[in-house]
């Protein structure tokens, strides 16, 4: 995954934790849409592995 993509996803996670979902989507959506199929797969894996980055909950708190 490109470093700029990772930065955008991390920033989107930070904004989501701050209840700033609209801003998070504005940052993450263009990066996700511009990704090729290989990077898209990496993004999906990263999102699945970092759900708690977006929720602010620990693994133990997840339902």
N, CA, C and O atoms as CSV, one atom per row, in Angstrom:
chain,resi,resn,atom,element,x,y,z
A,1,UNK,N,N,0.839,-1.165,0.000
A,1,UNK,CA,C,0.000,0.000,0.000
A,1,UNK,C,C,0.895,1.243,0.000
A,1,UNK,O,O,1.913,1.302,0.690
A,2,UNK,N,N,0.490,2.208,-0.778
A,2,UNK,CA,C,1.278,3.444,-0.830
A,2,UNK,C,C,1.227,4.163,0.521
A,2,UNK,O,O,0.209,4.119,1.212
A,3,UNK,N,N,2.324,4.823,0.892
A,3,UNK,CA,C,2.340,5.560,2.161
A,3,UNK,C,C,1.225,6.609,2.246
A,3,UNK,O,O,0.652,6.816,3.316
A,4,UNK,N,N,0.921,7.259,1.144
A,4,UNK,CA,C,-0.141,8.275,1.164
A,4,UNK,C,C,-1.509,7.648,1.433
A,4,UNK,O,O,-2.356,8.260,2.085
A,5,UNK,N,N,-1.724,6.447,0.941
A,5,UNK,CA,C,-2.979,5.734,1.203
A,5,UNK,C,C,-3.083,5.389,2.683
A,5,UNK,O,O,-4.127,5.593,3.302
A,6,UNK,N,N,-2.013,4.873,3.238
A,6,UNK,CA,C,-2.000,4.517,4.651
A,6,UNK,C,C,-2.230,5.749,5.526
A,6,UNK,O,O,-2.980,5.687,6.500
A,7,UNK,N,N,-1.593,6.860,5.185
A,7,UNK,CA,C,-1.807,8.098,5.953
A,7,UNK,C,C,-3.269,8.526,5.909
A,7,UNK,O,O,-3.832,8.931,6.926
A,8,UNK,N,N,-3.882,8.435,4.732
A,8,UNK,CA,C,-5.290,8.814,4.594
A,8,UNK,C,C,-6.188,7.916,5.427
A,8,UNK,O,O,-7.112,8.405,6.078
A,9,UNK,N,N,-5.936,6.616,5.421
A,9,UNK,CA,C,-6.747,5.693,6.208
A,9,UNK,C,C,-6.578,5.946,7.710
A,9,UNK,O,O,-7.551,5.908,8.462
A,10,UNK,N,N,-5.360,6.199,8.135
A,10,UNK,CA,C,-5.126,6.484,9.548
A,10,UNK,C,C,-5.795,7.785,9.971
A,10,UNK,O,O,-6.345,7.879,11.068
A,11,UNK,N,N,-5.746,8.780,9.103
A,11,UNK,CA,C,-6.414,10.061,9.409
A,11,UNK,C,C,-7.927,9.871,9.448
A,11,UNK,O,O,-8.597,10.440,10.310
A,12,UNK,N,N,-8.469,9.082,8.530
A,12,UNK,CA,C,-9.899,8.806,8.533
A,12,UNK,C,C,-10.310,8.092,9.814
A,12,UNK,O,O,-11.374,8.372,10.364
A,13,UNK,N,N,-9.485,7.182,10.288
A,13,UNK,CA,C,-9.772,6.481,11.538
A,13,UNK,C,C,-9.793,7.471,12.703
A,13,UNK,O,O,-10.676,7.423,13.559
A,14,UNK,N,N,-8.812,8.363,12.717
A,14,UNK,CA,C,-8.743,9.368,13.782
A,14,UNK,C,C,-9.993,10.252,13.778
A,14,UNK,O,O,-10.575,10.513,14.831
A,15,UNK,N,N,-10.396,10.703,12.611
A,15,UNK,CA,C,-11.588,11.551,12.505
A,15,UNK,C,C,-12.850,10.797,12.900
A,15,UNK,O,O,-13.746,11.369,13.521
A,16,UNK,N,N,-12.926,9.529,12.548
A,16,UNK,CA,C,-14.090,8.721,12.909
A,16,UNK,C,C,-14.205,8.603,14.422
A,16,UNK,O,O,-15.301,8.718,14.970
A,17,UNK,N,N,-13.096,8.378,15.096
A,17,UNK,CA,C,-13.109,8.295,16.567
A,17,UNK,C,C,-13.574,9.603,17.201
A,17,UNK,O,O,-14.101,9.612,18.313
A,18,UNK,N,N,-13.372,10.712,16.479
A,18,UNK,CA,C,-13.793,12.029,16.974
A,18,UNK,C,C,-15.217,12.377,16.517
A,18,UNK,O,O,-15.651,13.524,16.632
A,19,UNK,N,N,-15.934,11.378,16.000
A,19,UNK,CA,C,-17.304,11.567,15.496
A,19,UNK,C,C,-17.374,12.575,14.355
A,19,UNK,O,O,-18.351,13.313,14.227
A,20,UNK,N,N,-16.333,12.600,13.529
A,20,UNK,CA,C,-16.279,13.486,12.364
A,20,UNK,C,C,-16.306,12.627,11.104
A,20,UNK,O,O,-15.387,12.652,10.285
A,21,UNK,N,N,-17.390,11.867,10.976
A,21,UNK,CA,C,-17.515,10.865,9.920
A,21,UNK,C,C,-17.500,11.482,8.520
A,21,UNK,O,O,-16.885,10.925,7.610
A,22,UNK,N,N,-18.156,12.603,8.340
A,22,UNK,CA,C,-18.198,13.238,7.018
A,22,UNK,C,C,-16.786,13.574,6.543
A,22,UNK,O,O,-16.435,13.309,5.393
A,23,UNK,N,N,-15.990,14.149,7.417
A,23,UNK,CA,C,-14.609,14.476,7.065
A,23,UNK,C,C,-13.793,13.219,6.796
A,23,UNK,O,O,-12.957,13.191,5.893
A,24,UNK,N,N,-14.043,12.186,7.583
A,24,UNK,CA,C,-13.328,10.916,7.395
A,24,UNK,C,C,-13.608,10.341,6.015
A,24,UNK,O,O,-12.696,9.876,5.332
A,25,UNK,N,N,-14.865,10.372,5.609
A,25,UNK,CA,C,-15.238,9.852,4.287
A,25,UNK,C,C,-14.617,10.710,3.185
A,25,UNK,O,O,-14.143,10.179,2.180
A,26,UNK,N,N,-14.618,12.018,3.365
A,26,UNK,CA,C,-14.026,12.903,2.357
A,26,UNK,C,C,-12.537,12.630,2.150
A,26,UNK,O,O,-12.013,12.828,1.054
A,27,UNK,N,N,-11.871,12.183,3.185
A,27,UNK,CA,C,-10.447,11.870,3.082
A,27,UNK,C,C,-10.225,10.466,2.512
A,27,UNK,O,O,-9.378,10.278,1.639
A,28,UNK,N,N,-10.973,9.496,2.998
A,28,UNK,CA,C,-10.721,8.100,2.619
A,28,UNK,C,C,-11.306,7.713,1.267
A,28,UNK,O,O,-10.696,6.934,0.534
A,29,UNK,N,N,-12.471,8.240,0.927
A,29,UNK,CA,C,-13.143,7.789,-0.296
A,29,UNK,C,C,-12.317,7.984,-1.569
A,29,UNK,O,O,-12.213,7.040,-2.353
A,30,UNK,N,N,-11.729,9.146,-1.815
A,30,UNK,CA,C,-10.946,9.296,-3.061
A,30,UNK,C,C,-9.759,8.338,-3.143
A,30,UNK,O,O,-9.418,7.850,-4.220
A,31,UNK,N,N,-9.139,8.078,-2.006
A,31,UNK,CA,C,-7.990,7.170,-1.971
A,31,UNK,C,C,-8.439,5.748,-2.294
A,31,UNK,O,O,-7.781,5.034,-3.051
A,32,UNK,N,N,-9.557,5.353,-1.716
A,32,UNK,CA,C,-10.080,4.006,-1.954
A,32,UNK,C,C,-10.515,3.847,-3.407
A,32,UNK,O,O,-10.237,2.823,-4.031
A,33,UNK,N,N,-11.190,4.849,-3.941
A,33,UNK,CA,C,-11.667,4.775,-5.322
A,33,UNK,C,C,-10.525,4.781,-6.344
A,33,UNK,O,O,-10.658,4.217,-7.430
A,34,UNK,N,N,-9.414,5.416,-5.995
A,34,UNK,CA,C,-8.272,5.501,-6.911
A,34,UNK,C,C,-7.383,4.258,-6.867
A,34,UNK,O,O,-6.503,4.098,-7.713
A,35,UNK,N,N,-7.600,3.393,-5.906
A,35,UNK,CA,C,-6.743,2.217,-5.738
A,35,UNK,C,C,-6.969,1.210,-6.861
A,35,UNK,O,O,-8.095,1.000,-7.313
A,36,UNK,N,N,-5.875,0.595,-7.298
A,36,UNK,CA,C,-6.014,-0.507,-8.256
A,36,UNK,C,C,-6.451,-1.753,-7.483
A,36,UNK,O,O,-6.599,-1.707,-6.262
A,37,UNK,N,N,-6.656,-2.850,-8.186
A,37,UNK,CA,C,-7.189,-4.048,-7.515
A,37,UNK,C,C,-6.228,-4.583,-6.456
A,37,UNK,O,O,-6.669,-5.069,-5.415
A,38,UNK,N,N,-4.920,-4.500,-6.707
A,38,UNK,CA,C,-3.955,-4.988,-5.718
A,38,UNK,C,C,-3.997,-4.129,-4.457
A,38,UNK,O,O,-4.083,-4.648,-3.344
A,39,UNK,N,N,-3.937,-2.816,-4.641
A,39,UNK,CA,C,-3.967,-1.936,-3.477
A,39,UNK,C,C,-5.338,-2.004,-2.802
A,39,UNK,O,O,-5.425,-1.891,-1.579
A,40,UNK,N,N,-6.394,-2.184,-3.566
A,40,UNK,CA,C,-7.734,-2.330,-2.998
A,40,UNK,C,C,-7.801,-3.512,-2.057
A,40,UNK,O,O,-8.411,-3.430,-0.992
A,41,UNK,N,N,-7.176,-4.614,-2.444
A,41,UNK,CA,C,-7.125,-5.789,-1.570
A,41,UNK,C,C,-6.355,-5.486,-0.285
A,41,UNK,O,O,-6.748,-5.919,0.799
A,42,UNK,N,N,-5.249,-4.735,-0.416
A,42,UNK,CA,C,-4.472,-4.350,0.759
A,42,UNK,C,C,-5.286,-3.445,1.677
A,42,UNK,O,O,-5.214,-3.570,2.900
A,43,UNK,N,N,-6.054,-2.541,1.094
A,43,UNK,CA,C,-6.900,-1.639,1.882
A,43,UNK,C,C,-7.945,-2.440,2.645
A,43,UNK,O,O,-8.167,-2.201,3.832
A,44,UNK,N,N,-8.584,-3.382,1.978
A,44,UNK,CA,C,-9.590,-4.213,2.651
A,44,UNK,C,C,-8.987,-4.973,3.828
A,44,UNK,O,O,-9.585,-5.039,4.902
A,45,UNK,N,N,-7.806,-5.543,3.622
A,45,UNK,CA,C,-7.139,-6.269,4.713
A,45,UNK,C,C,-6.803,-5.320,5.870
A,45,UNK,O,O,-7.001,-5.652,7.039
A,46,UNK,N,N,-6.291,-4.130,5.520
A,46,UNK,CA,C,-5.924,-3.161,6.547
A,46,UNK,C,C,-7.167,-2.750,7.339
A,46,UNK,O,O,-7.124,-2.681,8.568
A,47,UNK,N,N,-8.266,-2.478,6.644
A,47,UNK,CA,C,-9.496,-2.085,7.333
A,47,UNK,C,C,-9.989,-3.188,8.257
A,47,UNK,O,O,-10.398,-2.916,9.386
A,48,UNK,N,N,-9.952,-4.420,7.790
A,48,UNK,CA,C,-10.386,-5.545,8.618
A,48,UNK,C,C,-9.489,-5.714,9.842
A,48,UNK,O,O,-9.967,-6.044,10.927
A,49,UNK,N,N,-8.199,-5.489,9.665
A,49,UNK,CA,C,-7.245,-5.648,10.762
A,49,UNK,C,C,-7.263,-4.471,11.738
A,49,UNK,O,O,-6.757,-4.589,12.854
A,50,UNK,N,N,-7.839,-3.340,11.333
A,50,UNK,CA,C,-7.778,-2.124,12.148
A,50,UNK,C,C,-9.157,-1.564,12.486
A,50,UNK,O,O,-9.324,-0.350,12.608
A,51,UNK,N,N,-10.125,-2.430,12.634
A,51,UNK,CA,C,-11.482,-1.987,12.986
A,51,UNK,C,C,-11.457,-1.152,14.261
A,51,UNK,O,O,-12.150,-0.139,14.355
A,52,UNK,N,N,-10.669,-1.568,15.232
A,52,UNK,CA,C,-10.638,-0.844,16.500
A,52,UNK,C,C,-10.038,0.556,16.350
A,52,UNK,O,O,-10.279,1.416,17.197
A,53,UNK,N,N,-9.259,0.801,15.286
A,53,UNK,CA,C,-8.749,2.143,15.039
A,53,UNK,C,C,-9.898,3.102,14.747
A,53,UNK,O,O,-9.815,4.289,15.064
A,54,UNK,N,N,-10.957,2.597,14.151
A,54,UNK,CA,C,-12.104,3.425,13.790
A,54,UNK,C,C,-13.113,3.531,14.935
A,54,UNK,O,O,-13.758,4.567,15.098
A,55,UNK,N,N,-13.250,2.485,15.713
A,55,UNK,CA,C,-14.260,2.488,16.772
A,55,UNK,C,C,-13.743,3.068,18.073
A,55,UNK,O,O,-14.513,3.582,18.884
A,56,UNK,N,N,-12.436,2.983,18.268
A,56,UNK,CA,C,-11.867,3.413,19.533
A,56,UNK,C,C,-12.040,2.387,20.634
A,56,UNK,O,O,-11.661,2.632,21.780
A,57,UNK,N,N,-12.617,1.227,20.294
A,57,UNK,CA,C,-12.816,0.148,21.265
A,57,UNK,C,C,-11.649,-0.828,21.197
A,57,UNK,O,O,-10.998,-0.966,20.161
A,58,UNK,N,N,-11.399,-1.495,22.301
A,58,UNK,CA,C,-10.382,-2.534,22.281
A,58,UNK,C,C,-11.002,-3.809,21.715
A,58,UNK,O,O,-12.223,-3.904,21.594
A,59,UNK,N,N,-10.178,-4.774,21.374
A,59,UNK,CA,C,-10.684,-6.058,20.870
A,59,UNK,C,C,-11.636,-6.722,21.859
A,59,UNK,O,O,-12.597,-7.380,21.463
A,60,UNK,N,N,-11.361,-6.545,23.144
A,60,UNK,CA,C,-12.194,-7.154,24.189
A,60,UNK,C,C,-13.565,-6.501,24.277
A,60,UNK,O,O,-14.532,-7.137,24.695
A,61,UNK,N,N,-13.654,-5.229,23.883
A,61,UNK,CA,C,-14.923,-4.497,23.952
A,61,UNK,C,C,-15.803,-4.705,22.722
A,61,UNK,O,O,-16.990,-4.378,22.746
A,62,UNK,N,N,-15.233,-5.244,21.657
A,62,UNK,CA,C,-15.982,-5.432,20.419
A,62,UNK,C,C,-17.053,-6.504,20.640
A,62,UNK,O,O,-16.809,-7.514,21.301
A,63,UNK,N,N,-18.246,-6.266,20.075
A,63,UNK,CA,C,-19.324,-7.257,20.229
A,63,UNK,C,C,-19.045,-8.537,19.483
A,63,UNK,O,O,-19.857,-9.461,19.517
